[in-house]
Amino acid sequence: MPPANGYDLVCERLKTLPGILRDQLTDPAPPLPADIAERGLVATGAGSSEAAARLLVQTLQRIGIPARFEPLARFYRPLNPLRNPAPYLAVFSQGLSPNAGIPLFHRPAFSGLILFTAATPEGQQHAGKPDRADLLRTLREERAVLWTHPLENEYTLLPRFIGPVCVQLAVCQFCEALSPGCLGGAEALKQIPDLFSTPAPPVDEPEAWLRDLKNGVTFYFTNECAETAQNLAYKCMETFMVRPPGLADALSYAHGRFQRDIAEPAANWIFTTSDPDEQDLVRQLTPLFERGGGYRIIESPLPPPLALFHYEARLNSLCEALLRTEPVDLIDWPGKGEDGPGYHLNQPGPRATGDTT
């Protein structure tokens, strides 16, 4: 079978990712408002950006900073009254898509805006998107925190292998800036690029892994990465045009999912770490997974939340291996250019904007 249309570009991007991450670690961080820890924040993002938004919220909650995630559609309606002083608004959008305008409309109600994006005024102007360039200039004038990360132009392919990882690293840098050492400090973050440059073990029976994806697979986690793994599912969905894998806590398996798998066996991948308690949990649960259709294990040497980067790296390697013989079209994908009715929505509904005529 021929490789996927776009396979060479996938390989090229994956090869550049470690260097991009190393450069990102040396980029100066923008100054942060001193009262974020006191006021907290509300984060939002859709698609792969949801993973980074949830990672930010999870990490801030762990260190005692008030934070919550709100789905993007929640901002289509009027906001509920915010407490006083109001929290900050954190919006995630790699390309500053039109949908980002929906939560950005509400920014005056918050204490300030933190925008995680790869878009720059110069890059958007050059790309023929002056409206996005003007918006970024306006946000600069409003003294919003613009936390810029690579890669601004990651189009051509439907799946994105660089931007989603870079914004997750940006979240880690942001949290370390707020609370030094909360993720292990600078030395811990320096390990992340190496995860993407270390050769992955060969994929045994690649056709079996691909069959799992095509038939429907659930990703089970023995740690809190289940809450922040949306990009793992999107990566598989967009690369192979499959239904996105489900994300679940491993302990939820005995609560209905196992019984369903007995009725109709399914594929299950277990994401874990080398932590002794997680290993014990895997040992306790594997008899159930064996009866329910079998399982595959992806184990990280790093603890959560940094384990998420190991999972990203392993799935990148898996995608590259499977694409060698899977003739999907990553460049002219189904539905290309037909998503306008949803994608081009750029402001809330009439009740939120006051336009009820």
FIDO-967082 format. One record per residue (C-alpha): x, y, z; residue number from 1. Coordinates in nm, 3 decimals. Layout:
<pts>
((X; Y; Z); NUM)
...
</pts>
This chain:
<pts>
((0.000; 0.000; 0.000); 1)
((0.127; 0.352; -0.071); 2)
((0.184; 0.588; 0.222); 3)
((-0.061; 0.856; 0.321); 4)
((-0.089; 1.169; 0.110); 5)
((0.116; 1.407; 0.325); 6)
((0.329; 1.138; 0.488); 7)
((0.658; 1.310; 0.402); 8)
((0.538; 1.636; 0.557); 9)
((0.434; 1.452; 0.874); 10)
((0.785; 1.306; 0.899); 11)
((0.942; 1.646; 0.839); 12)
((0.736; 1.812; 1.111); 13)
((0.798; 1.537; 1.364); 14)
((1.171; 1.566; 1.296); 15)
((1.169; 1.939; 1.372); 16)
((0.957; 1.916; 1.689); 17)
((1.237; 1.852; 1.945); 18)
((1.432; 2.158; 1.827); 19)
((1.120; 2.373; 1.830); 20)
((1.049; 2.270; 2.189); 21)
((1.408; 2.341; 2.297); 22)
((1.393; 2.686; 2.142); 23)
((1.061; 2.750; 2.312); 24)
((1.216; 2.679; 2.651); 25)
((1.466; 2.961; 2.595); 26)
((1.211; 3.218; 2.472); 27)
((1.144; 3.498; 2.721); 28)
((0.807; 3.472; 2.893); 29)
((0.572; 3.771; 2.897); 30)
((0.521; 3.937; 3.236); 31)
((0.220; 3.811; 3.427); 32)
((-0.019; 4.016; 3.642); 33)
((0.069; 3.984; 4.008); 34)
((-0.288; 3.909; 4.114); 35)
((-0.359; 3.599; 3.903); 36)
((-0.303; 3.372; 4.201); 37)
((-0.552; 3.573; 4.404); 38)
((-0.819; 3.622; 4.138); 39)
((-0.783; 3.292; 3.953); 40)
((-0.902; 3.236; 3.599); 41)
((-1.156; 3.079; 3.368); 42)
((-1.008; 2.889; 3.070); 43)
((-1.163; 2.782; 2.742); 44)
((-1.066; 2.628; 2.412); 45)
((-1.206; 2.389; 2.153); 46)
((-1.062; 2.094; 1.966); 47)
((-0.700; 2.024; 2.056); 48)
((-0.688; 2.354; 2.243); 49)
((-0.924; 2.208; 2.502); 50)
((-0.643; 1.981; 2.621); 51)
((-0.416; 2.277; 2.701); 52)
((-0.696; 2.473; 2.865); 53)
((-0.780; 2.178; 3.089); 54)
((-0.412; 2.121; 3.167); 55)
((-0.384; 2.481; 3.284); 56)
((-0.690; 2.449; 3.506); 57)
((-0.580; 2.115; 3.650); 58)
((-0.232; 2.242; 3.733); 59)
((-0.352; 2.567; 3.888); 60)
((-0.605; 2.382; 4.101); 61)
((-0.330; 2.153; 4.224); 62)
((-0.125; 2.447; 4.349); 63)
((-0.424; 2.616; 4.510); 64)
((-0.510; 2.882; 4.251); 65)
((-0.882; 2.913; 4.170); 66)
((-0.943; 2.794; 3.814); 67)
((-1.215; 2.631; 3.610); 68)
((-1.272; 2.520; 3.252); 69)
((-1.573; 2.638; 3.053); 70)
((-1.658; 2.488; 2.711); 71)
((-1.646; 2.730; 2.422); 72)
((-2.021; 2.703; 2.360); 73)
((-2.088; 2.832; 2.712); 74)
((-1.969; 3.176; 2.596); 75)
((-2.233; 3.186; 2.323); 76)
((-2.486; 3.279; 2.591); 77)
((-2.477; 3.568; 2.840); 78)
((-2.232; 3.518; 3.123); 79)
((-2.345; 3.445; 3.475); 80)
((-2.244; 3.719; 3.720); 81)
((-1.874; 3.690; 3.806); 82)
((-1.749; 3.718; 4.160); 83)
((-1.572; 4.036; 4.266); 84)
((-1.287; 4.073; 4.195); 85)
((-1.343; 3.898; 3.866); 86)
((-1.111; 3.619; 3.752); 87)
((-0.891; 3.638; 3.445); 88)
((-1.002; 3.490; 3.115); 89)
((-0.763; 3.246; 2.945); 90)
((-0.841; 3.169; 2.580); 91)
((-0.659; 2.904; 2.379); 92)
((-0.654; 2.918; 1.999); 93)
((-0.347; 2.822; 1.797); 94)
((-0.449; 3.007; 1.482); 95)
((-0.680; 3.260; 1.649); 96)
((-0.975; 3.100; 1.473); 97)
((-1.298; 3.296; 1.430); 98)
((-1.452; 3.090; 1.713); 99)
((-1.205; 3.253; 1.954); 100)
((-1.402; 3.573; 1.908); 101)
((-1.692; 3.421; 2.103); 102)
((-1.517; 3.418; 2.444); 103)
((-1.307; 3.722; 2.354); 104)
((-1.628; 3.923; 2.321); 105)
((-1.676; 3.880; 2.698); 106)
((-1.325; 3.991; 2.799); 107)
((-1.436; 4.329; 2.945); 108)
((-1.619; 4.139; 3.220); 109)
((-1.294; 3.980; 3.342); 110)
((-0.997; 4.124; 3.527); 111)
((-0.783; 4.068; 3.220); 112)
((-0.714; 3.841; 2.926); 113)
((-0.448; 3.574; 2.877); 114)
((-0.437; 3.452; 2.518); 115)
((-0.237; 3.141; 2.431); 116)
((-0.186; 3.146; 2.054); 117)
((0.065; 3.095; 1.777); 118)
((-0.077; 3.388; 1.583); 119)
((0.113; 3.716; 1.555); 120)
((0.002; 4.043; 1.394); 121)
((0.283; 4.020; 1.141); 122)
((0.217; 3.658; 1.053); 123)
((-0.157; 3.705; 1.018); 124)
((-0.113; 4.014; 0.802); 125)
((0.125; 3.822; 0.578); 126)
((-0.121; 3.532; 0.558); 127)
((-0.393; 3.764; 0.426); 128)
((-0.593; 3.774; 0.751); 129)
((-0.587; 4.144; 0.842); 130)
((-0.887; 4.108; 1.073); 131)
((-0.692; 3.869; 1.297); 132)
((-0.387; 4.093; 1.281); 133)
((-0.598; 4.392; 1.386); 134)
((-0.751; 4.195; 1.674); 135)
((-0.407; 4.103; 1.805); 136)
((-0.295; 4.466; 1.786); 137)
((-0.607; 4.568; 1.977); 138)
((-0.537; 4.309; 2.245); 139)
((-0.182; 4.440; 2.278); 140)
((-0.316; 4.791; 2.326); 141)
((-0.549; 4.657; 2.594); 142)
((-0.245; 4.510; 2.774); 143)
((-0.366; 4.153; 2.739); 144)
((-0.109; 3.884; 2.812); 145)
((-0.027; 3.728; 2.474); 146)
((0.159; 3.404; 2.538); 147)
((0.281; 3.313; 2.190); 148)
((0.400; 2.964; 2.107); 149)
((0.496; 2.781; 1.785); 150)
((0.381; 2.703; 1.517); 151)
((0.198; 2.988; 1.347); 152)
((0.155; 2.829; 1.007); 153)
((0.079; 2.462; 1.065); 154)
((-0.171; 2.417; 0.791); 155)
((-0.157; 2.202; 0.475); 156)
((-0.217; 1.895; 0.693); 157)
((-0.537; 1.838; 0.890); 158)
((-0.364; 1.683; 1.197); 159)
((-0.131; 1.914; 1.387); 160)
((0.168; 1.754; 1.549); 161)
((0.352; 2.066; 1.667); 162)
((0.119; 2.338; 1.795); 163)
((-0.079; 2.126; 2.043); 164)
((0.240; 2.004; 2.211); 165)
((0.393; 2.351; 2.212); 166)
((0.091; 2.506; 2.382); 167)
((0.094; 2.233; 2.646); 168)
((0.458; 2.321; 2.712); 169)
((0.357; 2.690; 2.724); 170)
((0.105; 2.602; 2.994); 171)
((0.381; 2.432; 3.195); 172)
((0.602; 2.740; 3.155); 173)
((0.313; 2.964; 3.261); 174)
((0.250; 2.759; 3.575); 175)
((0.618; 2.750; 3.662); 176)
((0.630; 3.129; 3.626); 177)
((0.338; 3.161; 3.869); 178)
((0.463; 2.900; 4.114); 179)
((0.829; 2.803; 4.060); 180)
((0.891; 2.435; 4.111); 181)
((0.527; 2.331; 4.085); 182)
((0.610; 2.099; 3.795); 183)
((0.963; 2.017; 3.900); 184)
((1.128; 2.338; 3.784); 185)
((1.326; 2.419; 3.472); 186)
((1.519; 2.091; 3.481); 187)
((1.199; 1.890; 3.465); 188)
((1.074; 2.085; 3.163); 189)
((1.409; 2.035; 2.987); 190)
((1.329; 1.662; 2.967); 191)
((1.031; 1.720; 2.742); 192)
((1.207; 1.780; 2.407); 193)
((1.408; 1.461; 2.456); 194)
((1.087; 1.260; 2.466); 195)
((1.028; 1.356; 2.103); 196)
((1.385; 1.292; 1.989); 197)
((1.446; 0.953; 2.154); 198)
((1.373; 0.677; 1.902); 199)
((1.053; 0.500; 1.996); 200)
((1.048; 0.120; 2.016); 201)
((0.930; -0.047; 1.695); 202)
((0.554; -0.083; 1.661); 203)
((0.467; -0.452; 1.684); 204)
((0.181; -0.555; 1.456); 205)
((0.099; -0.205; 1.329); 206)
((-0.205; -0.341; 1.148); 207)
((-0.350; -0.447; 1.485); 208)
((-0.308; -0.097; 1.633); 209)
((-0.472; 0.051; 1.323); 210)
((-0.756; -0.199; 1.347); 211)
((-0.818; -0.086; 1.705); 212)
((-0.846; 0.276; 1.590); 213)
((-1.078; 0.192; 1.304); 214)
((-1.306; -0.032; 1.512); 215)
((-1.321; 0.209; 1.804); 216)
((-1.085; 0.221; 2.101); 217)
((-1.101; 0.370; 2.449); 218)
((-0.800; 0.525; 2.619); 219)
((-0.794; 0.438; 2.990); 220)
((-0.568; 0.628; 3.230); 221)
((-0.436; 0.523; 3.569); 222)
((-0.369; 0.889; 3.649); 223)
((-0.520; 1.234; 3.611); 224)
((-0.407; 1.270; 3.248); 225)
((-0.752; 1.144; 3.149); 226)
((-0.875; 1.501; 3.206); 227)
((-0.616; 1.659; 2.976); 228)
((-0.574; 1.406; 2.694); 229)
((-0.815; 1.549; 2.438); 230)
((-0.535; 1.606; 2.187); 231)
((-0.443; 1.236; 2.194); 232)
((-0.794; 1.157; 2.074); 233)
((-0.796; 1.440; 1.818); 234)
((-0.458; 1.331; 1.683); 235)
((-0.593; 0.984; 1.606); 236)
((-0.925; 1.114; 1.472); 237)
((-0.772; 1.369; 1.234); 238)
((-0.488; 1.145; 1.116); 239)
((-0.689; 0.835; 1.036); 240)
((-1.044; 0.974; 0.998); 241)
((-1.179; 0.758; 1.279); 242)
((-1.418; 0.834; 1.562); 243)
((-1.219; 0.999; 1.840); 244)
((-1.111; 0.747; 2.105); 245)
((-1.293; 0.776; 2.434); 246)
((-1.101; 0.904; 2.737); 247)
((-1.171; 0.739; 3.072); 248)
((-1.042; 0.681; 3.422); 249)
((-0.917; 0.321; 3.443); 250)
((-1.121; 0.261; 3.756); 251)
((-1.438; 0.341; 3.563); 252)
((-1.393; 0.021; 3.360); 253)
((-1.576; -0.198; 3.611); 254)
((-1.872; 0.042; 3.619); 255)
((-2.057; -0.056; 3.304); 256)
((-1.780; -0.044; 3.045); 257)
((-1.655; -0.395; 3.126); 258)
((-2.007; -0.534; 3.102); 259)
((-2.053; -0.367; 2.765); 260)
((-1.724; -0.515; 2.642); 261)
((-1.833; -0.863; 2.750); 262)
((-2.139; -0.821; 2.530); 263)
((-1.928; -0.687; 2.242); 264)
((-1.546; -0.705; 2.288); 265)
((-1.365; -0.376; 2.225); 266)
((-1.011; -0.242; 2.205); 267)
((-0.865; -0.073; 2.511); 268)
((-0.535; 0.109; 2.550); 269)
((-0.406; 0.171; 2.903); 270)
((-0.196; 0.483; 2.963); 271)
((0.005; 0.457; 3.282); 272)
((0.340; 0.549; 3.443); 273)
((0.615; 0.364; 3.627); 274)
((0.472; 0.479; 3.961); 275)
((0.431; 0.170; 4.189); 276)
((0.070; 0.252; 4.274); 277)
((-0.020; 0.292; 3.908); 278)
((0.156; -0.034; 3.826); 279)
((-0.041; -0.206; 4.099); 280)
((-0.364; -0.065; 3.958); 281)
((-0.277; -0.199; 3.614); 282)
((-0.203; -0.540; 3.764); 283)
((-0.536; -0.543; 3.945); 284)
((-0.737; -0.442; 3.639); 285)
((-0.574; -0.639; 3.359); 286)
((-0.784; -0.956; 3.421); 287)
((-1.093; -0.749; 3.347); 288)
((-0.941; -0.591; 3.036); 289)
((-0.832; -0.934; 2.913); 290)
((-1.190; -1.061; 2.935); 291)
((-1.326; -0.746; 2.774); 292)
((-1.134; -0.777; 2.449); 293)
((-0.770; -0.729; 2.540); 294)
((-0.552; -0.425; 2.600); 295)
((-0.231; -0.248; 2.506); 296)
((-0.015; -0.053; 2.752); 297)
((0.163; 0.279; 2.698); 298)
((0.381; 0.356; 3.000); 299)
((0.552; 0.687; 3.077); 300)
((0.870; 0.719; 3.282); 301)
((0.756; 1.068; 3.388); 302)
((0.483; 1.140; 3.643); 303)
((0.168; 1.329; 3.552); 304)
((0.111; 1.585; 3.422); 305)
((0.443; 1.559; 3.233); 306)
((0.348; 1.201; 3.143); 307)
((0.115; 1.361; 2.891); 308)
((0.416; 1.457; 2.678); 309)
((0.539; 1.098; 2.672); 310)
((0.196; 0.985; 2.554); 311)
((0.202; 1.252; 2.284); 312)
((0.545; 1.136; 2.167); 313)
((0.442; 0.770; 2.158); 314)
((0.130; 0.842; 1.957); 315)
((0.332; 1.061; 1.719); 316)
((0.562; 0.765; 1.654); 317)
((0.264; 0.534; 1.616); 318)
((0.100; 0.768; 1.364); 319)
((0.420; 0.791; 1.163); 320)
((0.454; 0.412; 1.154); 321)
((0.094; 0.349; 1.054); 322)
((0.092; 0.620; 0.787); 323)
((0.368; 0.440; 0.596); 324)
((0.112; 0.205; 0.450); 325)
((-0.226; 0.366; 0.528); 326)
((-0.340; 0.567; 0.223); 327)
((-0.544; 0.832; 0.402); 328)
((-0.548; 1.183; 0.259); 329)
((-0.410; 1.432; 0.510); 330)
((-0.399; 1.719; 0.260); 331)
((-0.734; 1.698; 0.078); 332)
((-0.934; 1.554; 0.364); 333)
((-1.311; 1.492; 0.360); 334)
((-1.508; 1.808; 0.427); 335)
((-1.215; 2.039; 0.360); 336)
((-1.339; 2.397; 0.337); 337)
((-1.697; 2.298; 0.420); 338)
((-1.693; 2.378; 0.793); 339)
((-1.782; 2.746; 0.756); 340)
((-2.126; 2.742; 0.926); 341)
((-1.957; 2.643; 1.252); 342)
((-1.598; 2.753; 1.211); 343)
((-1.674; 3.111; 1.108); 344)
((-1.897; 3.190; 1.405); 345)
((-1.707; 3.472; 1.573); 346)
((-1.936; 3.627; 1.831); 347)
((-2.193; 3.517; 2.090); 348)
((-2.563; 3.480; 2.025); 349)
((-2.809; 3.769; 2.013); 350)
((-2.892; 3.771; 2.386); 351)
((-2.524; 3.794; 2.479); 352)
((-2.447; 4.071; 2.230); 353)
((-2.769; 4.263; 2.292); 354)
((-2.866; 4.228; 1.925); 355)
((-3.218; 4.093; 1.964); 356)
((-3.378; 4.279; 1.676); 357)
</pts>
